[in-house]
Amino acid sequence: MTELKEKTVQDIGKLIADNRGKLQAFRFAAAGSKTKNVKEGRNLRREIARLLTELASRKTK
């Protein structure tokens, strides 16, 4: 969590976009039964939520 506080708003935006792309690729792979790590989707969703929470908390300050 502390490394998120050191990043800029633009960096957080890039991380959100990257993780959303990874999540989309994971979903397509899961639909085709090509994925091995089934927990990866949950971890990506949690990471996106953490990033969005940090971004929202900065906007309220």
Rosetta constraint file for C-alpha pairs under 8 A:
AtomPair CA 1 CA 5 HARMONIC 7.00 0.50
AtomPair CA 2 CA 6 HARMONIC 6.91 0.50
AtomPair CA 3 CA 7 HARMONIC 6.80 0.50
AtomPair CA 4 CA 12 HARMONIC 7.74 0.50
AtomPair CA 4 CA 51 HARMONIC 7.63 0.50
AtomPair CA 4 CA 54 HARMONIC 7.38 0.50
AtomPair CA 5 CA 54 HARMONIC 7.64 0.50
AtomPair CA 7 CA 11 HARMONIC 6.00 0.50
AtomPair CA 7 CA 12 HARMONIC 6.60 0.50
AtomPair CA 8 CA 12 HARMONIC 6.35 0.50
AtomPair CA 9 CA 13 HARMONIC 6.20 0.50
AtomPair CA 9 CA 55 HARMONIC 6.93 0.50
AtomPair CA 10 CA 14 HARMONIC 6.29 0.50
AtomPair CA 11 CA 15 HARMONIC 6.24 0.50
AtomPair CA 12 CA 16 HARMONIC 6.18 0.50
AtomPair CA 12 CA 51 HARMONIC 6.48 0.50
AtomPair CA 12 CA 55 HARMONIC 7.29 0.50
AtomPair CA 13 CA 17 HARMONIC 6.30 0.50
AtomPair CA 14 CA 18 HARMONIC 6.13 0.50
AtomPair CA 15 CA 19 HARMONIC 6.06 0.50
AtomPair CA 15 CA 51 HARMONIC 7.81 0.50
AtomPair CA 16 CA 20 HARMONIC 6.09 0.50
AtomPair CA 16 CA 48 HARMONIC 5.85 0.50
AtomPair CA 16 CA 51 HARMONIC 6.62 0.50
AtomPair CA 16 CA 52 HARMONIC 7.61 0.50
AtomPair CA 17 CA 21 HARMONIC 6.25 0.50
AtomPair CA 18 CA 22 HARMONIC 6.29 0.50
AtomPair CA 19 CA 23 HARMONIC 6.07 0.50
AtomPair CA 19 CA 44 HARMONIC 6.38 0.50
AtomPair CA 19 CA 47 HARMONIC 7.74 0.50
AtomPair CA 19 CA 48 HARMONIC 6.55 0.50
AtomPair CA 20 CA 24 HARMONIC 6.17 0.50
AtomPair CA 20 CA 44 HARMONIC 7.85 0.50
AtomPair CA 20 CA 48 HARMONIC 7.38 0.50
AtomPair CA 21 CA 25 HARMONIC 6.24 0.50
AtomPair CA 22 CA 26 HARMONIC 6.07 0.50
AtomPair CA 22 CA 44 HARMONIC 7.70 0.50
AtomPair CA 23 CA 27 HARMONIC 6.17 0.50
AtomPair CA 23 CA 41 HARMONIC 6.22 0.50
AtomPair CA 23 CA 44 HARMONIC 6.27 0.50
AtomPair CA 23 CA 45 HARMONIC 7.48 0.50
AtomPair CA 24 CA 28 HARMONIC 6.35 0.50
AtomPair CA 25 CA 29 HARMONIC 6.15 0.50
AtomPair CA 26 CA 30 HARMONIC 5.99 0.50
AtomPair CA 26 CA 35 HARMONIC 7.29 0.50
AtomPair CA 26 CA 40 HARMONIC 7.77 0.50
AtomPair CA 26 CA 41 HARMONIC 6.64 0.50
AtomPair CA 27 CA 31 HARMONIC 6.16 0.50
AtomPair CA 27 CA 41 HARMONIC 7.61 0.50
AtomPair CA 28 CA 32 HARMONIC 6.43 0.50
AtomPair CA 29 CA 33 HARMONIC 6.06 0.50
AtomPair CA 29 CA 34 HARMONIC 5.05 0.50
AtomPair CA 29 CA 35 HARMONIC 5.60 0.50
AtomPair CA 30 CA 34 HARMONIC 5.93 0.50
AtomPair CA 30 CA 35 HARMONIC 5.45 0.50
AtomPair CA 39 CA 43 HARMONIC 6.37 0.50
AtomPair CA 40 CA 44 HARMONIC 6.13 0.50
AtomPair CA 41 CA 45 HARMONIC 6.23 0.50
AtomPair CA 42 CA 46 HARMONIC 6.21 0.50
AtomPair CA 43 CA 47 HARMONIC 6.16 0.50
AtomPair CA 44 CA 48 HARMONIC 6.18 0.50
AtomPair CA 45 CA 49 HARMONIC 6.20 0.50
AtomPair CA 46 CA 50 HARMONIC 6.20 0.50
AtomPair CA 47 CA 51 HARMONIC 6.26 0.50
AtomPair CA 48 CA 52 HARMONIC 6.15 0.50
AtomPair CA 49 CA 53 HARMONIC 6.04 0.50
AtomPair CA 50 CA 54 HARMONIC 6.26 0.50
AtomPair CA 51 CA 55 HARMONIC 6.20 0.50
AtomPair CA 52 CA 56 HARMONIC 6.09 0.50
AtomPair CA 53 CA 57 HARMONIC 6.11 0.50
AtomPair CA 54 CA 58 HARMONIC 6.32 0.50
AtomPair CA 55 CA 59 HARMONIC 6.49 0.50
AtomPair CA 56 CA 60 HARMONIC 6.49 0.50
AtomPair CA 57 CA 61 HARMONIC 6.62 0.50
